[in-house]
Amino acid sequence: MRIVFGLCLIFVLNSCSLITNKSSKINGVSLVASKDSISETHIKPILNINANFAAVMPFGFIKNLKHPEIVFNSHGQWFGETESGTKQNIQALRATGIKTMMKPQIWVWNGEYTGLIEMDSEENWKMLETTYSKFILKFAQVAQETHTEILCIGTELELFVENRPEFWIDLIIEIRKVYKGKLTYAANWDEFKRTPFWNQIDYIGVDAYFPVSDSKTPTIEECLEGWLVHKATLKEVSDKFNKPVLFTEYGYRNVDFSGKEPWVSDRNMESINFEAQNNTTQALLETFWEEDWFAGGFIWKWFHNHEKSGGEDNNQFTPQNKPVESIIKAHYGL
């Protein structure tokens, strides 16, 4: 009788654990920095899709891929990109019950890909390391002061990480002295297998723009099949480091071939294909949100002025005022 009771108790406890894992998923949005402060009015649409997390993204800027100096927290930046704006955004979100991930990002002036940032001399590498440390440690301090739950220490900086792994390992040690919350790094979808410091941080962060279908309008079934290889690789890395995977960004445009090269943000693409966006998003959510090794993710991207964002004529990443918004709401509400 005691054995039976014990087995039943184990089953109940395991069931509770599974339920907790599911209910504690990070159902996030990537909140685009705005020119002005945000209020409960701006946050209500986030709550309406059952989101419980928002990524807040202060920015630093560099002139080109070879330039070592990062400019940040300057008067010319939008309010939401600065230290004071970041604090205001986090406080406003927290007042409505939404937790936050701070995700400081770099923007190259001509819009060039940050993964290609690479210095041409040891002197410039040292200067980049110094200025990046100032940038990230400043916002690590802000994250600590605002009780931010997660800090993302970098976004898609592949060659910087590849060339200077010791710097990143030492930087994490310095960040831990300032910030006591959870850490992640946003590796690009084709970068995460080589990131050298997963054992030092809390989440394996991935910007999940994996190719899953070559079809003009991919079906859910095609996308589910397209995820099989990628999912296995993500699970393998998760198991290797005993860390959960977090999609620091995920999402699709409502364009033709949306699952073929999901990272493409070319504004010259004129097609509008809501079914493609719906099916790719549905397949991603179905593939990952039930897995206990998967922490959740942040949809790319969400604007504060909801009523003016997205809509029928918009084919960019935002799900706002598009059919896919209801799909996300349904999954986030499970």
Salt bridges, closest charged atoms under 4 A:
GLU83 OE2 - LYS87 NZ 3.39
GLU83 OE1 - LYS138 NZ 3.69
GLU122 OE1 - ARG164 NH1 2.97
GLU129 OE2 - ARG164 NE 2.64
GLU145 OE1 - LYS87 NZ 3.39
GLU149 OE2 - ARG94 NH1 3.26
GLU158 OE2 - ARG194 NH2 2.26
GLU174 OE2 - LYS177 NZ 3.02
ASP202 OD2 - ARG176 NH2 3.27
ASP239 OD2 - LYS235 NZ 2.74
GLU249 OE2 - LYS103 NZ 2.73
GLU290 OE2 - LYS22 NZ 3.68
GLU291 OE2 - LYS231 NZ 2.77
GLU325 OE2 - HIS306 NE2 3.66
